[in-house]
């Protein structure tokens, strides 16, 4: 079992990561802006999922700015 602690403290991050298989528990510490994922998972998969989420968010912001 592995424990992964990431500095991604948003509800969307929790939702994105919760879809991965092999997760036993997810905890979020808003004060420290940390998302802790525990389970039989690959840390690379967790980070990849969060990076994709962040990239999509940046692209949406860019599109909104261009449409104004």
C-alpha atoms as one frame of an Amber mdcrd trajectory, in Angstrom:
protein
   0.000   0.000   0.000   1.284   3.457  -0.881   0.497   6.863   0.538   0.638
   9.831  -1.829   0.461  13.398  -0.517  -0.130  16.152  -3.079  -0.518  19.910
  -2.835  -3.823  20.048  -4.726  -6.511  21.250  -2.351  -9.633  21.536  -4.454
 -12.849  19.580  -4.687 -12.341  19.003  -8.410  -8.994  17.372  -7.694 -10.636
  15.013  -5.233 -13.327  14.143  -7.743 -10.783  13.496 -10.502  -8.630  11.244
  -8.332 -11.553   9.345  -6.814 -12.242   7.771 -10.201  -8.955   5.846 -10.173
  -9.013   2.169  -9.219  -7.191   0.845  -6.151  -7.892   3.771  -3.835  -8.679
   2.928  -0.210  -9.134   6.461   1.122  -8.798  10.112   0.163  -8.327  12.903
   2.681  -8.165  16.633   2.072  -6.548  19.183   4.364  -7.727  22.600   3.229
  -5.538  24.592   5.620  -2.402  22.940   4.265  -3.832  22.602   0.743  -3.004
  18.881   0.594  -4.776  15.924  -0.914  -3.730  12.578   0.592  -4.496   9.451
  -1.419  -3.991   6.017   0.208  -4.290   2.699  -1.574  -2.732   0.292  -4.017
  -2.205   2.860  -6.772   0.589   4.203  -8.907   1.584   7.728  -7.816   2.345
   8.588 -11.445  -1.293   7.915 -12.368  -2.508  10.242  -9.606  -0.188  13.069
 -10.641  -1.025  12.548 -14.326  -4.754  12.796 -13.621  -4.279  16.034 -11.673
  -2.045  17.564 -14.340  -4.600  16.807 -17.041  -7.300  18.424 -14.901  -5.180
  21.530 -14.419  -4.367  21.752 -18.146  -8.063  21.562 -19.066  -8.834  24.327
 -16.579  -6.150  26.581 -18.043  -7.444  25.928 -21.564 -10.995  26.878 -20.550
  -9.755  30.123 -19.012  -7.781  30.896 -22.159 -10.828  30.243 -24.332 -13.007
  32.476 -22.169 -10.478  35.302 -22.362 -10.304  35.000 -26.174 -14.090  35.086
 -26.523 -14.395  38.454 -24.776
